[in-house]
């Protein structure tokens, strides 16, 4: 595991699993992760908004490709 490798080299490492739930709702794990890395206030709120927006775009991409039989890029233009 990457965190173990870092610790063996004398670095501080934490495993912080996070999730973005249904309807792109950021779970409490995301708020805690940002808090743990020292981000607070409006910066944390803005970072969570960016994360939620990215998750929504990714979800839309999956939805629009639901009928495709391949995950390769579509070069049709």
PyMOL commands that set and color helices and strands:
alter all, ss='L'
color gray80, all
select helices_A, chain A and resi 2-8+22-24+28-36+41-64
alter helices_A, ss='H'
color red, helices_A
deselect
rebuild
show_as cartoon
